[in-house]
């Protein structure tokens, strides 16, 4: 399944190399500043929201107002923001590389967090598979090292923001955008930024090696490993065997989705329907590792506002 995300459509449509709009930094290439990390313990008590869950947003800026801050469309208190602090293609200076970070939404989420509302700010890294590794040689050891190198940068990028939520998500997907339409998970490219496929196959064992390298490094450096993906994409990359099995890893899914705010989730299911969040790699909705669901705005169906998330308050890290 190839998924061109709404947030990626927006950056391509913008057609600007760099801009700062409504508190979000958008840049095609270049360094990402690093500052000190701020950590804390998230509170879980609340009233008036979907029982057991927080409302949140991710990536591009969304207009948030109120005191405490409220999610748009009358959904309830603003319970968290997850931003893209880094990307393999941005890091390597590829044309088409970008970040999706809203300093305004991060500050609003952290303000609510300071008053006992939500999880505050979290982060994800837009991850590259073996096929965009500058040193690709087809070996497990090199794929593992590529995952570790990405994690070194991802941790530094996350430490440059006021992160409250300690799960650092690996964004593993097939975006359908430059410079590598599959982010190097299923194809090997002539070079990291070329966009030209050399080999249309990558062994699932090498994909898993990249995952393992990233996982091990971030876990050893103050973050809980997490993954953003969906069941179809996950299987197309890792298969259905042992390489795909991650039942003990925290997850953030984006399927199914809706453009109807009237169908906003009640728990893990869309209101008035049997459509429920679908996790992957051996994690189910009843697992303590089912953390978040991007239920609207993240895929190819625009809701006209942005990315909306449901966050399980009982699994706050």
DATAZI-V868699 format. One record per helix or strand of 2 or more residues. SS is the DSSP state (2 for helix, 1 for strand). FROM is the first residue (numbers start at 1). TO is the last residue. If there is no record, write none. Layout:
SS | FROM | TO
SS | FROM | TO
This chain:
2 | 6 | 14
1 | 18 | 21
1 | 24 | 27
1 | 53 | 58
1 | 65 | 66
1 | 69 | 71
2 | 72 | 74
1 | 76 | 87
2 | 88 | 91
1 | 100 | 102
2 | 103 | 114
1 | 121 | 126
2 | 130 | 132
2 | 140 | 159
1 | 167 | 171
1 | 188 | 189
1 | 197 | 199
2 | 204 | 219
1 | 224 | 229
2 | 231 | 238
2 | 242 | 244
1 | 250 | 253
2 | 261 | 263
1 | 265 | 266
1 | 269 | 270
1 | 290 | 296
1 | 307 | 312
2 | 313 | 315
